[in-house]
């Protein structure tokens, strides 16, 4: 697993994408862990990882738009009950990562249209954010230092750590 290169914080971002492709129940799934600038990414679907970099994740963090960031082939699994805790496991040739969210708060529905003011973005989203007031990351069984930073969102306790369940992602405004 790559070491941080001059960064003062660590912000892993885990994506699990599932797309239903029709009435026959066919689905496309991909798991992606984007660690941060100067680090490797992990995925079981390189094309989906690159798409995320070029679109949504690259918009949210322009440093991650860099397609020269290595993406290592990995296996992903998950465990938990999101009402209490959730763990995402990443297994690659160079090590094991576990990301755990706990001290789960009340969910918050966020909905934005594409190009909505005051911060216009090319993507609209409907997501349920579930704050995790605590979390941990382990690398090969060793817990990383640090913890989520506490905060507040819409008058509720929140942190820099959350589970996000995205209902839709769209590049274009809806026509009425």
C-alpha positions in Angstrom: 0.0 0.0 0.0 1.4 3.4 -0.9 2.5 5.8 1.7 1.2 9.4 2.0 3.4 11.9 0.1 3.4 15.2 2.0 -0.3 15.2 2.9 -1.4 16.3 6.3 -4.7 14.4 6.3 -6.1 11.2 5.1 -9.4 11.0 3.3 -10.3 7.6 1.9 -13.4 7.4 -0.2 -15.1 4.1 -0.8 -17.6 3.7 -3.6 -19.9 0.7 -4.2 -21.8 1.2 -7.5 -24.6 -1.0 -8.6 -26.6 -0.3 -11.7 -29.7 -2.2 -12.6 -29.8 -2.7 -16.4 -33.4 -3.8 -17.0 -36.3 -5.9 -16.1 -34.3 -9.1 -16.1 -32.4 -8.2 -12.9 -29.0 -7.8 -14.6 -26.8 -5.5 -12.6 -23.3 -4.1 -13.1 -21.3 -3.6 -9.8 -18.0 -2.1 -9.0 -16.1 -1.4 -5.9 -13.6 1.5 -5.8 -11.4 2.8 -3.0 -9.9 6.2 -3.8 -7.3 6.9 -1.1 -5.9 10.3 -2.1 -3.4 12.2 -4.1 0.0 10.5 -3.9 -1.6 7.1 -3.1 -2.8 4.2 -5.1 -6.4 3.5 -5.8 -8.1 0.1 -5.6 -10.8 -1.3 -7.7 -12.4 -4.5 -9.1 -13.4 -2.5 -12.2 -10.7 -0.2 -13.6 -13.0 1.3 -16.2 -15.5 2.4 -13.4 -12.6 3.7 -11.3 -11.4 5.9 -14.2 -15.0 7.1 -14.9 -15.4 8.1 -11.3 -12.1 10.0 -11.5 -13.1 11.8 -14.6 -16.6 12.7 -13.4 -18.0 12.8 -9.9 -15.0 12.2 -7.7 -12.8 14.4 -9.9 -15.4 17.2 -9.5 -15.5 16.8 -5.8 -11.7 16.6 -5.4 -9.8 17.9 -8.6 -6.5 16.3 -7.4 -8.1 12.9 -7.8 -8.9 13.6 -11.5 -5.3 12.6 -12.3 -5.5 9.4 -14.4 -1.8 8.6 -13.7 -2.8 7.6 -10.1 -2.2 3.8 -10.1 -5.4 1.7 -9.6 -4.6 -1.7 -8.1 -6.8 -4.7 -8.7 -8.5 -5.7 -5.5 -11.3 -7.8 -4.0 -13.9 -6.1 -1.8 -16.3 -7.3 0.8 -18.5 -5.7 3.5 -20.1 -6.4 6.8 -22.3 -4.8 9.4 -25.7 -3.3 10.0 -25.7 0.4 8.8 -27.9 1.3 11.8 -24.9 0.6 14.1 -21.7 0.1 12.1 -20.4 -0.7 8.6 -17.1 -2.1 7.5 -15.7 -2.2 3.9 -12.8 -4.6 3.4 -10.2 -4.2 0.6 -7.8 -7.1 -0.2 -5.0 -6.5 -2.7 -1.7 -8.2 -3.5 0.1 -5.5 -1.5 -2.1 -5.6 1.7 -5.5 -5.5 3.4 -7.5 -2.3 4.3 -10.6 -2.2 6.5 -12.6 1.0 6.8 -15.2 1.0 9.6 -17.8 3.6 10.4 -19.6 3.5 13.8 -21.5 5.8 16.2 -24.0 6.1 13.5 -26.3 9.2 13.5 -29.7 10.0 12.0 -29.8 10.0 8.2 -30.1 13.2 6.3 -31.7 13.4 2.8 -29.8 15.6 0.3 -31.2 16.5 -3.1 -29.7 18.8 -5.6 -30.4 19.5 -9.3 -27.5 19.9 -11.8 -26.2 23.5 -11.9 -28.1 24.5 -8.8 -27.0 27.7 -7.2 -25.2 28.8 -5.0 -22.5 26.2 -5.9 -23.4 25.0 -9.4 -22.1 21.5 -10.3 -22.6 19.5 -13.4 -24.2 16.6 -11.5 -27.5 16.4 -9.6 -27.8 13.9 -6.8 -30.3 12.4 -4.4 -28.5 10.8 -1.5 -29.1 9.8 2.1 -26.1 10.8 4.2 -25.6 8.8 7.4 -23.1 10.5 9.7 -20.6 8.3 11.5 -19.3 10.2 14.5 -16.5 7.6 14.8 -14.5 5.6 12.4 -11.3 3.7 11.9 -9.0 2.6 9.2 -6.7 -0.4 9.5 -3.9 -1.3 7.1 -2.6 -4.9 7.4 -4.2 -5.1 10.9 -2.6 -1.9 12.2 -5.0 0.9 13.1 -4.2 4.3 11.5 -3.8 7.3 13.7 -6.5 10.0 13.5 -10.2 10.1 13.6 -13.2 11.8 11.9 -13.4 15.5 12.6 -16.7 16.5 14.4 -19.0 19.0 12.9 -22.6 19.9 12.3 -24.8 19.8 9.3 -28.3 21.2 9.2 -28.3 21.6 13.0 -27.3 18.0 13.6 -24.1 16.3 14.9 -22.1 15.3 11.9 -18.4 14.6 11.1 -16.0 14.2 8.2 -17.1 10.6 8.0 -20.4 9.4 6.6 -22.1 6.6 4.7 -23.8 7.9 1.6 -26.5 6.0 -0.2 -26.9 7.6 -3.7 -30.3 7.1 -5.4 -29.4 8.8 -8.7 -26.7 10.6 -10.4 -27.5 12.8 -13.4 -25.5 15.1 -15.6 -28.3 17.0 -17.1 -31.1 19.1 -15.7 -34.6 17.6 -15.7 -36.9 19.1 -18.2 -40.3 20.1 -16.8 
